[in-house]
C-alpha cells in the first residue's frame, strides 16, 4: 500500500482489512493526523516500528490487538 498524506484512521482501517490482529487508535487526536510513507499491508511489524519511532506515541501489542495511543510520559511529540 502506498500512502501519501493519509489519516492514521485510514491507514489503520486498511491494515485491519488484512491483518489477523486489529489496530486500534485509542487516542482520538491521533486518528485525524496525517502520515505518509509506503507500507506493505502484510508487514504490520514495519508499520508498528514506524509508529514506535514517533515521539509521544505508545504502541501496545497484545495477543488480540495492537493499541496505539498518546504516550502520557512523553514531554514532546512528533504529531502536534
mmCIF file as gemmi writes it, N, C-alpha and C atoms, coordinates in Angstrom:
data_model
loop_
_atom_site.group_PDB
_atom_site.id
_atom_site.type_symbol
_atom_site.label_atom_id
_atom_site.label_alt_id
_atom_site.label_comp_id
_atom_site.label_asym_id
_atom_site.label_entity_id
_atom_site.label_seq_id
_atom_site.pdbx_PDB_ins_code
_atom_site.Cartn_x
_atom_site.Cartn_y
_atom_site.Cartn_z
_atom_site.occupancy
_atom_site.B_iso_or_equiv
_atom_site.pdbx_formal_charge
_atom_site.auth_seq_id
_atom_site.auth_asym_id
_atom_site.pdbx_PDB_model_num
ATOM 1 N N . UNK Axp A 1 ? 0.851 -1.155 0 1 0 ? 1 A 1
ATOM 2 C CA . UNK Axp A 1 ? 0 0 0 1 0 ? 1 A 1
ATOM 3 C C . UNK Axp A 1 ? 0.9 1.223 0 1 0 ? 1 A 1
ATOM 4 N N . UNK Axp A 2 ? 0.596 2.169 -0.809 1 0 ? 2 A 1
ATOM 5 C CA . UNK Axp A 2 ? 1.357 3.415 -0.859 1 0 ? 2 A 1
ATOM 6 C C . UNK Axp A 2 ? 0.523 4.5 -0.2 1 0 ? 2 A 1
ATOM 7 N N . UNK Axp A 3 ? 1.115 5.137 0.762 1 0 ? 3 A 1
ATOM 8 C CA . UNK Axp A 3 ? 0.405 6.177 1.479 1 0 ? 3 A 1
ATOM 9 C C . UNK Axp A 3 ? 1.049 7.52 1.201 1 0 ? 3 A 1
ATOM 10 N N . UNK Axp A 4 ? 0.262 8.464 0.805 1 0 ? 4 A 1
ATOM 11 C CA . UNK Axp A 4 ? 0.759 9.814 0.678 1 0 ? 4 A 1
ATOM 12 C C . UNK Axp A 4 ? -0.206 10.736 1.392 1 0 ? 4 A 1
ATOM 13 N N . UNK Axp A 5 ? 0.164 11.099 2.581 1 0 ? 5 A 1
ATOM 14 C CA . UNK Axp A 5 ? -0.615 12.023 3.403 1 0 ? 5 A 1
ATOM 15 C C . UNK Axp A 5 ? -2.018 11.5 3.69 1 0 ? 5 A 1
ATOM 16 N N . UNK Axp A 6 ? -2.112 10.309 4.238 1 0 ? 6 A 1
ATOM 17 C CA . UNK Axp A 6 ? -3.386 9.763 4.675 1 0 ? 6 A 1
ATOM 18 C C . UNK Axp A 6 ? -3.53 9.915 6.177 1 0 ? 6 A 1
ATOM 19 N N . UNK Axp A 7 ? -4.765 9.932 6.649 1 0 ? 7 A 1
ATOM 20 C CA . UNK Axp A 7 ? -5.014 9.98 8.083 1 0 ? 7 A 1
ATOM 21 C C . UNK Axp A 7 ? -4.681 8.629 8.701 1 0 ? 7 A 1
ATOM 22 N N . UNK Axp A 8 ? -4.258 8.666 9.963 1 0 ? 8 A 1
ATOM 23 C CA . UNK Axp A 8 ? -3.935 7.419 10.674 1 0 ? 8 A 1
ATOM 24 C C . UNK Axp A 8 ? -5.117 6.469 10.656 1 0 ? 8 A 1
ATOM 25 N N . UNK Axp A 9 ? -6.33 6.988 10.815 1 0 ? 9 A 1
ATOM 26 C CA . UNK Axp A 9 ? -7.512 6.12 10.844 1 0 ? 9 A 1
ATOM 27 C C . UNK Axp A 9 ? -7.696 5.387 9.521 1 0 ? 9 A 1
ATOM 28 N N . UNK Axp A 10 ? -7.379 6.02 8.411 1 0 ? 10 A 1
ATOM 29 C CA . UNK Axp A 10 ? -7.479 5.388 7.098 1 0 ? 10 A 1
ATOM 30 C C . UNK Axp A 10 ? -6.438 4.281 6.969 1 0 ? 10 A 1
ATOM 31 N N . UNK Axp A 11 ? -5.228 4.56 7.422 1 0 ? 11 A 1
ATOM 32 C CA . UNK Axp A 11 ? -4.153 3.572 7.355 1 0 ? 11 A 1
ATOM 33 C C . UNK Axp A 11 ? -4.492 2.369 8.226 1 0 ? 11 A 1
ATOM 34 N N . UNK Axp A 12 ? -4.958 2.615 9.441 1 0 ? 12 A 1
ATOM 35 C CA . UNK Axp A 12 ? -5.318 1.52 10.342 1 0 ? 12 A 1
ATOM 36 C C . UNK Axp A 12 ? -6.442 0.681 9.747 1 0 ? 12 A 1
ATOM 37 N N . UNK Axp A 13 ? -7.428 1.321 9.151 1 0 ? 13 A 1
ATOM 38 C CA . UNK Axp A 13 ? -8.537 0.589 8.54 1 0 ? 13 A 1
ATOM 39 C C . UNK Axp A 13 ? -8.046 -0.3 7.402 1 0 ? 13 A 1
ATOM 40 N N . UNK Axp A 14 ? -7.101 0.184 6.624 1 0 ? 14 A 1
ATOM 41 C CA . UNK Axp A 14 ? -6.553 -0.623 5.527 1 0 ? 14 A 1
ATOM 42 C C . UNK Axp A 14 ? -5.785 -1.828 6.065 1 0 ? 14 A 1
ATOM 43 N N . UNK Axp A 15 ? -4.956 -1.618 7.072 1 0 ? 15 A 1
ATOM 44 C CA . UNK Axp A 15 ? -4.25 -2.742 7.692 1 0 ? 15 A 1
ATOM 45 C C . UNK Axp A 15 ? -5.249 -3.743 8.268 1 0 ? 15 A 1
ATOM 46 N N . UNK Axp A 16 ? -6.303 -3.252 8.885 1 0 ? 16 A 1
ATOM 47 C CA . UNK Axp A 16 ? -7.282 -4.133 9.519 1 0 ? 16 A 1
ATOM 48 C C . UNK Axp A 16 ? -8.039 -5.003 8.522 1 0 ? 16 A 1
ATOM 49 N N . UNK Axp A 17 ? -8.042 -4.615 7.276 1 0 ? 17 A 1
ATOM 50 C CA . UNK Axp A 17 ? -8.678 -5.446 6.24 1 0 ? 17 A 1
ATOM 51 C C . UNK Axp A 17 ? -7.912 -6.745 6.037 1 0 ? 17 A 1
ATOM 52 N N . UNK Axp A 18 ? -6.614 -6.75 6.309 1 0 ? 18 A 1
ATOM 53 C CA . UNK Axp A 18 ? -5.766 -7.895 6.001 1 0 ? 18 A 1
ATOM 54 C C . UNK Axp A 18 ? -5.129 -8.563 7.224 1 0 ? 18 A 1
ATOM 55 N N . UNK Axp A 19 ? -4.915 -7.815 8.281 1 0 ? 19 A 1
ATOM 56 C CA . UNK Axp A 19 ? -4.154 -8.314 9.429 1 0 ? 19 A 1
ATOM 57 C C . UNK Axp A 19 ? -5.035 -9.158 10.36 1 0 ? 19 A 1
ATOM 58 N N . UNK Axp A 20 ? -4.455 -10.193 10.94 1 0 ? 20 A 1
ATOM 59 C CA . UNK Axp A 20 ? -5.213 -11.005 11.89 1 0 ? 20 A 1
ATOM 60 C C . UNK Axp A 20 ? -5.43 -10.298 13.23 1 0 ? 20 A 1
ATOM 61 N N . UNK Axp A 21 ? -4.595 -9.309 13.534 1 0 ? 21 A 1
ATOM 62 C CA . UNK Axp A 21 ? -4.679 -8.554 14.782 1 0 ? 21 A 1
ATOM 63 C C . UNK Axp A 21 ? -5.065 -7.119 14.445 1 0 ? 21 A 1
ATOM 64 N N . UNK Axp A 22 ? -6.223 -6.644 14.898 1 0 ? 22 A 1
ATOM 65 C CA . UNK Axp A 22 ? -6.64 -5.284 14.529 1 0 ? 22 A 1
ATOM 66 C C . UNK Axp A 22 ? -5.803 -4.201 15.207 1 0 ? 22 A 1
ATOM 67 N N . UNK Axp A 23 ? -5.665 -3.103 14.491 1 0 ? 23 A 1
ATOM 68 C CA . UNK Axp A 23 ? -5.012 -1.912 15.032 1 0 ? 23 A 1
ATOM 69 C C . UNK Axp A 23 ? -6.112 -0.989 15.537 1 0 ? 23 A 1
ATOM 70 N N . UNK Axp A 24 ? -5.998 -0.611 16.794 1 0 ? 24 A 1
ATOM 71 C CA . UNK Axp A 24 ? -6.958 0.292 17.415 1 0 ? 24 A 1
ATOM 72 C C . UNK Axp A 24 ? -6.236 1.591 17.762 1 0 ? 24 A 1
ATOM 73 N N . UNK Axp A 25 ? -6.735 2.706 17.261 1 0 ? 25 A 1
ATOM 74 C CA . UNK Axp A 25 ? -6.161 4.006 17.606 1 0 ? 25 A 1
ATOM 75 C C . UNK Axp A 25 ? -7.001 4.554 18.752 1 0 ? 25 A 1
ATOM 76 N N . UNK Axp A 26 ? -6.461 4.447 19.952 1 0 ? 26 A 1
ATOM 77 C CA . UNK Axp A 26 ? -7.21 4.748 21.167 1 0 ? 26 A 1
ATOM 78 C C . UNK Axp A 26 ? -7.311 6.238 21.476 1 0 ? 26 A 1
ATOM 79 N N . UNK Axp A 27 ? -6.364 7.019 21.022 1 0 ? 27 A 1
ATOM 80 C CA . UNK Axp A 27 ? -6.373 8.454 21.3 1 0 ? 27 A 1
ATOM 81 C C . UNK Axp A 27 ? -7.015 9.182 20.121 1 0 ? 27 A 1
ATOM 82 N N . UNK Axp A 28 ? -8.175 9.792 20.315 1 0 ? 28 A 1
ATOM 83 C CA . UNK Axp A 28 ? -8.874 10.456 19.213 1 0 ? 28 A 1
ATOM 84 C C . UNK Axp A 28 ? -8.013 11.466 18.456 1 0 ? 28 A 1
ATOM 85 N N . UNK Axp A 29 ? -7.135 12.181 19.149 1 0 ? 29 A 1
ATOM 86 C CA . UNK Axp A 29 ? -6.301 13.191 18.484 1 0 ? 29 A 1
ATOM 87 C C . UNK Axp A 29 ? -5.379 12.577 17.437 1 0 ? 29 A 1
ATOM 88 N N . UNK Axp A 30 ? -5.058 11.306 17.578 1 0 ? 30 A 1
ATOM 89 C CA . UNK Axp A 30 ? -4.178 10.656 16.609 1 0 ? 30 A 1
ATOM 90 C C . UNK Axp A 30 ? -4.914 10.229 15.337 1 0 ? 30 A 1
ATOM 91 N N . UNK Axp A 31 ? -6.196 9.996 15.414 1 0 ? 31 A 1
ATOM 92 C CA . UNK Axp A 31 ? -6.954 9.44 14.287 1 0 ? 31 A 1
ATOM 93 C C . UNK Axp A 31 ? -6.919 10.304 13.039 1 0 ? 31 A 1
ATOM 94 N N . UNK Axp A 32 ? -6.95 11.616 13.202 1 0 ? 32 A 1
ATOM 95 C CA . UNK Axp A 32 ? -7.021 12.517 12.051 1 0 ? 32 A 1
ATOM 96 C C . UNK Axp A 32 ? -5.677 13.059 11.608 1 0 ? 32 A 1
ATOM 97 N N . UNK Axp A 33 ? -4.611 12.648 12.271 1 0 ? 33 A 1
ATOM 98 C CA . UNK Axp A 33 ? -3.288 13.128 11.88 1 0 ? 33 A 1
ATOM 99 C C . UNK Axp A 33 ? -2.857 12.512 10.562 1 0 ? 33 A 1
ATOM 100 N N . UNK Axp A 34 ? -2.097 13.273 9.818 1 0 ? 34 A 1
ATOM 101 C CA . UNK Axp A 34 ? -1.614 12.834 8.519 1 0 ? 34 A 1
ATOM 102 C C . UNK Axp A 34 ? -0.266 12.137 8.659 1 0 ? 34 A 1
ATOM 103 N N . UNK Axp A 35 ? -0.109 11.025 7.979 1 0 ? 35 A 1
ATOM 104 C CA . UNK Axp A 35 ? 1.193 10.363 7.875 1 0 ? 35 A 1
ATOM 105 C C . UNK Axp A 35 ? 1.432 10.046 6.412 1 0 ? 35 A 1
ATOM 106 N N . UNK Axp A 36 ? 2.681 9.872 6.061 1 0 ? 36 A 1
ATOM 107 C CA . UNK Axp A 36 ? 2.992 9.473 4.696 1 0 ? 36 A 1
ATOM 108 C C . UNK Axp A 36 ? 4.093 8.438 4.742 1 0 ? 36 A 1
ATOM 109 N N . UNK Axp A 37 ? 4.093 7.577 3.76 1 0 ? 37 A 1
ATOM 110 C CA . UNK Axp A 37 ? 5.092 6.529 3.693 1 0 ? 37 A 1
ATOM 111 C C . UNK Axp A 37 ? 4.565 5.388 2.853 1 0 ? 37 A 1
ATOM 112 N N . UNK Axp A 38 ? 5.37 4.36 2.719 1 0 ? 38 A 1
ATOM 113 C CA . UNK Axp A 38 ? 4.979 3.18 1.967 1 0 ? 38 A 1
ATOM 114 C C . UNK Axp A 38 ? 5.084 1.989 2.907 1 0 ? 38 A 1
ATOM 115 N N . UNK Axp A 39 ? 3.971 1.275 3.072 1 0 ? 39 A 1
ATOM 116 C CA . UNK Axp A 39 ? 3.92 0.119 3.951 1 0 ? 39 A 1
ATOM 117 C C . UNK Axp A 39 ? 3.209 -1.019 3.221 1 0 ? 39 A 1
ATOM 118 N N . UNK Axp A 40 ? 3.708 -2.219 3.377 1 0 ? 40 A 1
ATOM 119 C CA . UNK Axp A 40 ? 3.034 -3.391 2.82 1 0 ? 40 A 1
ATOM 120 C C . UNK Axp A 40 ? 1.976 -3.836 3.814 1 0 ? 40 A 1
ATOM 121 N N . UNK Axp A 41 ? 0.777 -4.106 3.341 1 0 ? 41 A 1
ATOM 122 C CA . UNK Axp A 41 ? -0.304 -4.485 4.247 1 0 ? 41 A 1
ATOM 123 C C . UNK Axp A 41 ? -0.041 -5.819 4.932 1 0 ? 41 A 1
ATOM 124 N N . UNK Axp A 42 ? 0.878 -6.598 4.416 1 0 ? 42 A 1
ATOM 125 C CA . UNK Axp A 42 ? 1.212 -7.872 5.066 1 0 ? 42 A 1
ATOM 126 C C . UNK Axp A 42 ? 2.442 -7.746 5.972 1 0 ? 42 A 1
ATOM 127 N N . UNK Axp A 43 ? 2.901 -6.526 6.203 1 0 ? 43 A 1
ATOM 128 C CA . UNK Axp A 43 ? 4.057 -6.293 7.074 1 0 ? 43 A 1
ATOM 129 C C . UNK Axp A 43 ? 3.677 -5.334 8.199 1 0 ? 43 A 1
ATOM 130 N N . UNK Axp A 44 ? 2.846 -5.817 9.08 1 0 ? 44 A 1
ATOM 131 C CA . UNK Axp A 44 ? 2.384 -5 10.201 1 0 ? 44 A 1
ATOM 132 C C . UNK Axp A 44 ? 3.548 -4.585 11.096 1 0 ? 44 A 1
ATOM 133 N N . UNK Axp A 45 ? 4.549 -5.448 11.219 1 0 ? 45 A 1
ATOM 134 C CA . UNK Axp A 45 ? 5.697 -5.146 12.082 1 0 ? 45 A 1
ATOM 135 C C . UNK Axp A 45 ? 6.421 -3.874 11.636 1 0 ? 45 A 1
ATOM 136 N N . UNK Axp A 46 ? 6.537 -3.667 10.345 1 0 ? 46 A 1
ATOM 137 C CA . UNK Axp A 46 ? 7.191 -2.454 9.84 1 0 ? 46 A 1
ATOM 138 C C . UNK Axp A 46 ? 6.376 -1.217 10.208 1 0 ? 46 A 1
ATOM 139 N N . UNK Axp A 47 ? 5.068 -1.315 10.118 1 0 ? 47 A 1
ATOM 140 C CA . UNK Axp A 47 ? 4.215 -0.188 10.48 1 0 ? 47 A 1
ATOM 141 C C . UNK Axp A 47 ? 4.294 0.08 11.98 1 0 ? 47 A 1
ATOM 142 N N . UNK Axp A 48 ? 4.301 -0.97 12.785 1 0 ? 48 A 1
ATOM 143 C CA . UNK Axp A 48 ? 4.439 -0.814 14.234 1 0 ? 48 A 1
ATOM 144 C C . UNK Axp A 48 ? 5.775 -0.156 14.564 1 0 ? 48 A 1
ATOM 145 N N . UNK Axp A 49 ? 6.835 -0.575 13.899 1 0 ? 49 A 1
ATOM 146 C CA . UNK Axp A 49 ? 8.154 0.027 14.134 1 0 ? 49 A 1
ATOM 147 C C . UNK Axp A 49 ? 8.13 1.514 13.797 1 0 ? 49 A 1
ATOM 148 N N . UNK Axp A 50 ? 7.464 1.876 12.709 1 0 ? 50 A 1
ATOM 149 C CA . UNK Axp A 50 ? 7.336 3.292 12.343 1 0 ? 50 A 1
ATOM 150 C C . UNK Axp A 50 ? 6.616 4.065 13.449 1 0 ? 50 A 1
ATOM 151 N N . UNK Axp A 51 ? 5.495 3.53 13.911 1 0 ? 51 A 1
ATOM 152 C CA . UNK Axp A 51 ? 4.731 4.215 14.959 1 0 ? 51 A 1
ATOM 153 C C . UNK Axp A 51 ? 5.544 4.359 16.237 1 0 ? 51 A 1
ATOM 154 N N . UNK Axp A 52 ? 6.279 3.323 16.589 1 0 ? 52 A 1
ATOM 155 C CA . UNK Axp A 52 ? 7.097 3.373 17.806 1 0 ? 52 A 1
ATOM 156 C C . UNK Axp A 52 ? 8.251 4.361 17.682 1 0 ? 52 A 1
ATOM 157 N N . UNK Axp A 53 ? 8.615 4.716 16.469 1 0 ? 53 A 1
ATOM 158 C CA . UNK Axp A 53 ? 9.705 5.671 16.275 1 0 ? 53 A 1
ATOM 159 C C . UNK Axp A 53 ? 9.259 7.114 16.51 1 0 ? 53 A 1
ATOM 160 N N . UNK Axp A 54 ? 7.969 7.332 16.589 1 0 ? 54 A 1
ATOM 161 C CA . UNK Axp A 54 ? 7.429 8.675 16.776 1 0 ? 54 A 1
ATOM 162 C C . UNK Axp A 54 ? 7.401 9.039 18.254 1 0 ? 54 A 1
ATOM 163 N N . UNK Axp A 55 ? 7.929 10.206 18.58 1 0 ? 55 A 1
ATOM 164 C CA . UNK Axp A 55 ? 7.872 10.691 19.962 1 0 ? 55 A 1
ATOM 165 C C . UNK Axp A 55 ? 6.43 10.951 20.347 1 0 ? 55 A 1
ATOM 166 N N . UNK Axp A 56 ? 6.081 10.565 21.554 1 0 ? 56 A 1
ATOM 167 C CA . UNK Axp A 56 ? 4.742 10.826 22.049 1 0 ? 56 A 1
ATOM 168 C C . UNK Axp A 56 ? 3.714 9.793 21.667 1 0 ? 56 A 1
ATOM 169 N N . UNK Axp A 57 ? 4.141 8.719 21 1 0 ? 57 A 1
ATOM 170 C CA . UNK Axp A 57 ? 3.221 7.661 20.589 1 0 ? 57 A 1
ATOM 171 C C . UNK Axp A 57 ? 3.576 6.381 21.329 1 0 ? 57 A 1
ATOM 172 N N . UNK Axp A 58 ? 2.562 5.723 21.841 1 0 ? 58 A 1
ATOM 173 C CA . UNK Axp A 58 ? 2.759 4.453 22.536 1 0 ? 58 A 1
ATOM 174 C C . UNK Axp A 58 ? 2.041 3.361 21.757 1 0 ? 58 A 1
ATOM 175 N N . UNK Axp A 59 ? 2.711 2.235 21.562 1 0 ? 59 A 1
ATOM 176 C CA . UNK Axp A 59 ? 2.117 1.1 20.863 1 0 ? 59 A 1
ATOM 177 C C . UNK Axp A 59 ? 2.177 -0.107 21.79 1 0 ? 59 A 1
ATOM 178 N N . UNK Axp A 60 ? 1.027 -0.653 22.112 1 0 ? 60 A 1
ATOM 179 C CA . UNK Axp A 60 ? 0.936 -1.852 22.94 1 0 ? 60 A 1
ATOM 180 C C . UNK Axp A 60 ? 0.41 -2.99 22.076 1 0 ? 60 A 1
ATOM 181 N N . UNK Axp A 61 ? 1.176 -4.068 22.003 1 0 ? 61 A 1
ATOM 182 C CA . UNK Axp A 61 ? 0.778 -5.23 21.219 1 0 ? 61 A 1
ATOM 183 C C . UNK Axp A 61 ? 0.41 -6.352 22.18 1 0 ? 61 A 1
ATOM 184 N N . UNK Axp A 62 ? -0.809 -6.859 22.037 1 0 ? 62 A 1
ATOM 185 C CA . UNK Axp A 62 ? -1.256 -7.996 22.836 1 0 ? 62 A 1
ATOM 186 C C . UNK Axp A 62 ? -1.539 -9.163 21.899 1 0 ? 62 A 1
ATOM 187 N N . UNK Axp A 63 ? -2.028 -10.232 22.444 1 0 ? 63 A 1
ATOM 188 C CA . UNK Axp A 63 ? -2.339 -11.394 21.608 1 0 ? 63 A 1
ATOM 189 C C . UNK Axp A 63 ? -3.553 -11.16 20.715 1 0 ? 63 A 1
ATOM 190 N N . UNK Axp A 64 ? -4.357 -10.154 21.05 1 0 ? 64 A 1
ATOM 191 C CA . UNK Axp A 64 ? -5.582 -9.935 20.286 1 0 ? 64 A 1
ATOM 192 C C . UNK Axp A 64 ? -5.653 -8.619 19.521 1 0 ? 64 A 1
ATOM 193 N N . UNK Axp A 65 ? -4.78 -7.656 19.86 1 0 ? 65 A 1
ATOM 194 C CA . UNK Axp A 65 ? -4.869 -6.363 19.169 1 0 ? 65 A 1
ATOM 195 C C . UNK Axp A 65 ? -3.588 -5.559 19.29 1 0 ? 65 A 1
ATOM 196 N N . UNK Axp A 66 ? -3.539 -4.481 18.499 1 0 ? 66 A 1
ATOM 197 C CA . UNK Axp A 66 ? -2.45 -3.504 18.543 1 0 ? 66 A 1
ATOM 198 C C . UNK Axp A 66 ? -3.107 -2.176 18.909 1 0 ? 66 A 1
ATOM 199 N N . UNK Axp A 67 ? -2.733 -1.638 20.055 1 0 ? 67 A 1
ATOM 200 C CA . UNK Axp A 67 ? -3.358 -0.41 20.545 1 0 ? 67 A 1
ATOM 201 C C . UNK Axp A 67 ? -2.367 0.741 20.434 1 0 ? 67 A 1
ATOM 202 N N . UNK Axp A 68 ? -2.768 1.791 19.729 1 0 ? 68 A 1
ATOM 203 C CA . UNK Axp A 68 ? -1.93 2.97 19.519 1 0 ? 68 A 1
ATOM 204 C C . UNK Axp A 68 ? -2.548 4.125 20.303 1 0 ? 68 A 1
ATOM 205 N N . UNK Axp A 69 ? -1.733 4.776 21.112 1 0 ? 69 A 1
ATOM 206 C CA . UNK Axp A 69 ? -2.229 5.881 21.914 1 0 ? 69 A 1
ATOM 207 C C . UNK Axp A 69 ? -1.133 6.91 22.14 1 0 ? 69 A 1
ATOM 208 N N . UNK Axp A 70 ? -1.528 8.018 22.708 1 0 ? 70 A 1
ATOM 209 C CA . UNK Axp A 70 ? -0.564 9.048 23.086 1 0 ? 70 A 1
ATOM 210 C C . UNK Axp A 70 ? 0.199 8.528 24.295 1 0 ? 70 A 1
ATOM 211 N N . UNK Axp A 71 ? 1.483 8.734 24.313 1 0 ? 71 A 1
ATOM 212 C CA . UNK Axp A 71 ? 2.308 8.34 25.446 1 0 ? 71 A 1
ATOM 213 C C . UNK Axp A 71 ? 2.245 9.451 26.478 1 0 ? 71 A 1
ATOM 214 N N . UNK Axp A 72 ? 1.568 9.206 27.599 1 0 ? 72 A 1
ATOM 215 C CA . UNK Axp A 72 ? 1.41 10.274 28.587 1 0 ? 72 A 1
ATOM 216 C C . UNK Axp A 72 ? 2.722 10.692 29.244 1 0 ? 72 A 1
ATOM 217 N N . UNK Axp A 73 ? 3.737 9.857 29.173 1 0 ? 73 A 1
ATOM 218 C CA . UNK Axp A 73 ? 5.013 10.188 29.784 1 0 ? 73 A 1
ATOM 219 C C . UNK Axp A 73 ? 5.943 10.99 28.897 1 0 ? 73 A 1
ATOM 220 N N . UNK Axp A 74 ? 5.575 11.186 27.65 1 0 ? 74 A 1
ATOM 221 C CA . UNK Axp A 74 ? 6.431 11.915 26.716 1 0 ? 74 A 1
ATOM 222 C C . UNK Axp A 74 ? 6.312 13.418 26.943 1 0 ? 74 A 1
ATOM 223 N N . UNK Axp A 75 ? 7.438 14.094 26.831 1 0 ? 75 A 1
ATOM 224 C CA . UNK Axp A 75 ? 7.428 15.548 27.017 1 0 ? 75 A 1
ATOM 225 C C . UNK Axp A 75 ? 7.146 16.287 25.713 1 0 ? 75 A 1
ATOM 226 N N . UNK Axp A 76 ? 7.441 15.675 24.606 1 0 ? 76 A 1
ATOM 227 C CA . UNK Axp A 76 ? 7.179 16.291 23.302 1 0 ? 76 A 1
ATOM 228 C C . UNK Axp A 76 ? 6.679 15.21 22.362 1 0 ? 76 A 1
ATOM 229 N N . UNK Axp A 77 ? 6.012 15.601 21.303 1 0 ? 77 A 1
ATOM 230 C CA . UNK Axp A 77 ? 5.513 14.64 20.353 1 0 ? 77 A 1
ATOM 231 C C . UNK Axp A 77 ? 5.861 15.037 18.931 1 0 ? 77 A 1
ATOM 232 N N . UNK Axp A 78 ? 5.832 14.061 18.033 1 0 ? 78 A 1
ATOM 233 C CA . UNK Axp A 78 ? 6.06 14.312 16.619 1 0 ? 78 A 1
ATOM 234 C C . UNK Axp A 78 ? 4.749 14.651 15.893 1 0 ? 78 A 1
ATOM 235 N N . UNK Axp A 79 ? 3.637 14.587 16.6 1 0 ? 79 A 1
ATOM 236 C CA . UNK Axp A 79 ? 2.368 14.739 15.911 1 0 ? 79 A 1
ATOM 237 C C . UNK Axp A 79 ? 1.592 15.984 16.299 1 0 ? 79 A 1
ATOM 238 N N . UNK Axp A 80 ? 2.196 16.887 17.063 1 0 ? 80 A 1
ATOM 239 C CA . UNK Axp A 80 ? 1.465 18.112 17.39 1 0 ? 80 A 1
ATOM 240 C C . UNK Axp A 80 ? 2.14 19.309 16.782 1 0 ? 80 A 1
